[in-house]
Amino acid sequence: MQTNQLKGFILRTIVLLLSVANFSYSGHISANHTTPKVYDPTWPSLDSRPLPTWYDQDKIGIFIHWGVFSVPSYINEWFWWSWKSDGSQAHDDYVKQNFKPGFTYPEFAPMFTAEFFDPDHWAQLFSKSGARYVVLTSKHHEGYALWPSSFGFNWNSLAVGPHRDLVGDLATAVRKTDVRFGLYYSLLEWFHPMYVNDMANNWTTTEFPELKSIPTLKELVNKYRPDVIWSDGEWEAPDTYWGSEEFLAWLYNDSPVKDTVVTNDRWGSETRGQHGGYYNFDDRYNPGVLIPHKWENAFTIDKRAWTYRREARLEDFMTPEELIANIVVTVSCGGNALINVGPTKEGTIPIILEERLTQMGDWLEVNGEAIYNSVPWNYQNDSITEGVWYTANQATTKLYAISTKWPGKELILGSVEGLTAGTSITMLGSSGELEWELNGSPARGIKISVPRPDENASKWAWTFVINLDSKGTQV
């Protein structure tokens, strides 16, 4: 047997043995959706699976980009690719000026120490932020796994760097709170020899997904049982190369999370906005209009990158007003907000990111009624007053008008019509009912008297509650 054939035989044997092994993880899974239907490995069948209800109800998640790229922590998380494949002068100069001649990217891995990583502190921060789920980058495009992957050999967090199971540690901590645990997973690995070879063969060979990518993903699911699988790295090859339909059929029918797991739409070069669970479309996607299919706006507090950057400046970070406005617009238009933070190589979350997440939690503590479990209303933004966005409760007995700017002494809502004289209007964070009147005529909406700022507990955005089931005379 030739050397390459022998290697292939050994790899296939390893995959077979691992696929029948009983990986388990002692994390609590709370099912809120059952699906007795058996899904075929075809998009029409897979796309017919109802999205588990928890996802649409929870609205807010935390994204974490963390890996070997957190060591150089320079420009973005695509450091290896930019340095070696894009020919970026900035990356090349950075390495030449700071490291020995001939330095290689894998030599960053021992510097990924995570010595200050406190998973319980992270979990408490995420819970305090008001997030209902968290998504950790288990493996980014560089291929480095944040758990002791059986398919990663020495390119994982137990073998090199922190020498600990980062995925498992965070999963355990998060599941002590009321926050759900999810995982990001990149299907591709930039420089893996099998992937490079499949690409050279124009995707007519499938050695990489069959022997590396999909078995690794199944290991991750079986071991840590995530409620979210945030797939990425799909764009270079079609879904038939990745075996996405077959994987999702296994996930929805036979996996330990088949009733609770939600997935996105990144399963092949042609699947975004077409197939999968909720739609990502693109990073930082926020259309400002209602999208009929459930979608997610994944955005980062550092407006320039997903990873921690040592060269970042204060103006690169979202203000509390910008962060809250992004959430409000997203939820009003039927989306979920996945807010990204980039920890340091030492395992700390930068103070400015802690501050933003804490501020988000303070806002949601007052205004969460208008966000969690809400549904889009007839209109998303107001026809007269800029910066006002609407949501409603599921019974449509309460309408929430969220103003991302302080309205002053009065707020005019042009999209609210047909109220009765007995309709009550209140403000989250204030006590008592507010006075209101028609704004000239029913066609011009209503005018609400606004309390003084010191009479309201909210900051950064303010929610007016119109009780649509109030009794009274039509006006």
N, C-alpha and C positions, 0 to 999 in steps of 0.2 A: 504494500500500500504506500502511495506517495505521501510526502510530508503534508501537503495541503489537504489531501483526502483524510489523513489520519487526524489532523487538527479538526476538520469538519466533523468526523465521527465522534471525537471526544466531546466537542461542544454540544452535538445533538444528544449525546448520552447524558451530559450534565443537565440539559434542559428537560429531558424526559424525567430524570430522577427528581428534579426540583419541582416539576409540575405536579407530581403526585404526593409530594411531601405536605404535611399538614401544618402550614404556617398559621399561627393564631396570635391574636393580640387581646389583652385583657382590658379592652376599652368598652365603655357602655354605649350601646347603640339603641336609640329609642325610635322604633318604627312608627310612622304616622301615615303610612300609605301602603296598601297591599295591592298586588297586581297578580291575580291568578292567571292572566293571559300569558301564553308562551310567545315570545317574540322571535321572529325569523331573522336571519342575518341579511336583511334587505332594508333599504332606507324606508320604503313605505311602511313596513311593519315596525321598525325601530322608532320612527317619527310619530307613530300612533300612541306611544307610551305617554301617559299623563305625567306631567312634571310633579314630583312630590310637593304637596301643598306647603310644607314648611318654608321652602325657598322663597316663594312669592310673598309670604307673610313676614319673613324676617327682614328683608330689604337691605340690611347693612352688613358688609363683611370687611375683613382686614386681609390684605395681600401682604406677603413677606417675601422679598427678594434677598436671598442670602446664599452665599456659596464662596468658592475660591475667588471669584471676581471681587468679593468684598475685601480682599487683601490689597491689590493695587488701588482699589476704591477711587478710580480715576475715570472721568468722563461718563462711562456707562457700564452696564453689565456684559456688554459684548466685547470686552477688552481683548480676549484671545483672538477673536475673529478680526477685529479692527487692526490689531497688531500684525497678524500673520497673513490675512487674506485680503484685507482692504488696503494694506500698505499705508496706514495712517502715520503720517510723520509725527504727530503729537504722541502717539503711543510708542513709536520707535524711539523718539527722543527721551521719553520718560524712562524707558527701560535702560537705555545706554547711559543716562546720567545718574541712575540710582542703583544699578546692579552690575555684577561682574560680566565680562565678555562671555558670550555664548549662553547667557541665562535663558532658561526655558520656562514656559508657563507652568508646567507641573511643579516647578520648584517653589511656586507660591503656596502650594498646598500645605506644607508643614507650618507655614506662617498663619494659616487659618486656625487659630488656637481656641477661640470661644471660651477662654478661661473665666470670663465674667458672665457667661450665659446662665441666667436664672429663669428657667421656664415658668416657674410659678409667678414670678414678677411679671413676665410677659402676659401670661394668661389673665392675671388680675387687671392689668392695664387694658387688655382687649375687652374684658367684661365691663370695666368702668367706662370705656369709650362708647358703650351702647351697641357695639357690634354683636351680631347674633351668630356669625360664623367666621372662621379664619382659614386662609389658604396659604400654605407654606410651599415654597419651591423645593420639592424633594429632589429634583434633578433638572438643571437648566441645560442649555445647549452645549455647555462645556463637558457634560457627561458625568460630572462629579456628583455622587449620591450622598445625601445627608443621612443615610442609614447604612448599616452593614449589608449592602446588597450582595447577594450570592452571584450576581452577574457583573459586579463592578470590580472584583478582585481587589487590587490595592488602590483603587480610585474611589474611595468612599471615606466617610467621616470617622469610621472606627479604625480603619487601617492607617490613615494619614491625616494629620491635622489635630482635631479635638480629641480623637480616640474615644468617641462616645456616639451613641445613637441619638442624633439630634431630632429626628422625626419622632422617635418613640418617646423621648423626654418631653417634647412639647405636646404630643398627643395626650400623654398622661396628665399633664398640668392643665391643659385646656378642658379636658373632660371632668375636672373637678369643679368647673364653673358651669354656667348655663349656655356657654358658647359651643357651637358645633365645630368639628375639626374636618378640614379638607386639605387636599394636596394638589399642587401644580405639578405637571410632569411633561417634560419635553420629549416628544417622540424621536427627534433627531439628535445626533451627536456630531458636531462639526467635523471632527478629525478621526472618528472611529474608522479603522481600516475596512470593516465590512460595509459601513455606510458609504464610504468613498467609492468602494468597488461597485456597489449597487448603482450609485449615481453614474459612474462611468459606463455602466451597462444600460443606461437610460431606463432604469427601474424595471428591467425585464427579469432581473434576479431579485430575490427577496431574503437574502441571508440575514441582513441586519434586523428587520422586524421579527423574523421567525426565531432567531437565535438570541437576540439581545433585547430589542425594544419592548415587544409585547410580553415575553416572559417576565421581564423586570417589572412591568406595570402590573401584571397579575400578582407577582410576589408582593408588591406594595399594597394592593387591595386586600389580599388575604391576610397580610400581617397587621396592617394598621386600620383597616376598615373605615376609610374616609367617607364622609357624607357628600363631599364635592370632589370630582376629578376635573381639574382645569387643564385640559390638553392644550399643547402648543407645539411649535416646531413642525407643523404638518405641511407647510406651504410649498415645499419643493417637489413633492411626489403626490400622486393621486391616492384616494382612500383605498383603492384596490391593492396598492403596494403595501400600505400599512396593515391591511387586514382589519380595518376599523369596524366593518359590519359584523364580522365574526367576534371580535372582542366585545363590542357592545351587546351582542346577543348573549354572550356568556355573562357579562356584567348584570344585565337586566333579568336574566333567567336563573342563574346558578350561583352568583357570587354572594358572599356574606352580607353585602349591602344592597341587594337587588331591590329592596322596597324603599330605601331611603335616599340612595345616591342620586345626585344631579350631575349632569355633564354639560359641557358647552358644545360649540359647533366646530371646533378645530380638529378635524379628523381626516383631512385630505385637502389637496390644493383647490378643490372645487366645492368644499362643504360649508364655508362660512356663510351664515345667513340663509342656509338651505337645509342643513341636516343637523341632527344632534338634539340636545336638550334645549337649554336657553341659548340665545345668540350673543356672541361677543362682537361680531362684525369686525371691529378693529380696536386697538388700544385707544383709551381716552374717548371712546365713542359716546357722544351725548347729543342726539339729533335735535332736541328741543321740541319734538312733536311726538304724538302718541304712536308707538309701534305695536301692531296687532299681536306679534309673537313675543313671548317673554324674553327680555334681553337684560344685559348687564353693562354698566359703565365701569370699566376697570381704569382707574386713574391714580396718579401718584402725587403725594403732597409736595415732593421735590419735582417741580414742573419740567425739569430737564432730563431726569433719569429715574430708573426704578431701583437702582442700587444706592448704597451710601457713597457719597462723593466727598473726599476731603477738600476739594477745591470749591465746594458749594458756597454761595453767599446768601445772605438773608433774603434778598429779593427773589431768589430762586424758589422759595417755598411759598405755598399757598397761605394767604392770610386766613383767619377764622371765617371771615365773611365769604371768601372765595370757596372755602371748603364746604360750608353749610349751603351756599347757593348751588354748588354742584350736586349735592345730595337732594335738595328740594326739587330742582329741575328734573333730575333723573327719575325720582319716585313719581312725580306728577305725570311723567310720560310713560309710566308703566315699567320702568327699569329697576334693577338693583344697583347699589353703589358698592364697589369693591375698592377700598382705599388702601393704597400701598405705602409701606414703610420699608426702609433699607437699613438693617442693623449693621454694626461694625464687625470687623473680623474678630474682635474680642468678645462679641456676643451682647453688646449693649445697644439699646435703641436710643439714638441721639435725642438730647433733651428737647430740641424744638419739635421733634415728632411726638414725643411724649406729651408735650404741651398741647399740640393740635388735637391729639386723640382725646385728651382730657377735656378740652374745650368742646369737642364734638359730643362727648358724653354729657357734659353740662347742658348743652342745648337739647339733646334728645331726652334728657330727664324731664324737661319742661314741655317739649313739643312732640314727644314720641307718639302721642295719640294720633297725630296727623300723618305719621310715617308708617309705623308697624301696622300690619294687617289692613292697610289702606288699599283703595282701588282708584284708578283714574276716574275723573269726572267727565261731564259732557264737554267741558273746555279745559285746556291745560293751563294757559296763561290768560290774564285778564285783557279785555278789549280796550280798556281806557288807561289803567294804571300800570306802568312798566314795573317789572320785578315782582309781580304777584302771580303765584302759581297755585293751582287747586289740586286737592285730593278729596276723597270722600271715605266714610266708613263703608263696610261691606253691605250694610243694609240700606245705604244711601239715605239715612235719616240725619246725618250730619255732613255738612260741607265745610271743608277747611280751606281758608284763603290764607296762604303763607306769603308774607311780604318780606322780600330779601333786603328791603331798605326801610328805615324808620319812616312811617308815613306822615309824621307831624301830628297836628291836632285832629285831622280827619282822613279817612280812607275812602276813596270812591272805587266801587266795584262795578264795572260796566257789564260784566257777564252774568250778574245775578239778577234774575227777574222773577216776577210772579209770587213774591212773598206775601204772606198775610200780615195784618196789623199786629197779630199776636206773636209773630216770629221772634224768638229770643236769639240774641247774638252775644257771645262771650269772647274772651280772649284768654288763651292758655297762659298761665303765669300771673293772671289778674283775677280778682274776686268780683263777683256781681255781674249783672247784665250791662251791656253797652247800649246807649241810645243810638237810633238810626232813623233815617227817613229816605224817601225817594229822592233821587238826584234829578229833580225837575220833572221827570215822567218815567213810567216803567221802562221805556226803551233806553233810558240813560242809566239804568241800574240803581244802586243805592249809595247812600253816604253814611258812614259810621263815625261816631265820635270816639276818638282814641284817648285812652288814659295817658297821664304823664309817664315818661320813661321810668321814673323812680317808683311808679305804682305797678310795674311789671317785672317779673323775675327773669324774663328771657333776654338774650343778647344775640346780636348778629342776624337774626331773622325772627319774625313775629307772626303768630298764628291766630286768626280770627275764626271762631266756630259759629257757623250758622245752622241752627237747629231746624231742619226742614220739616220735622214732624210736629212743630209747634202749632197750636190751635189758634185760630183767629180769623179775621175778616180779610178777604182778598183785597189787595190794594193795587 
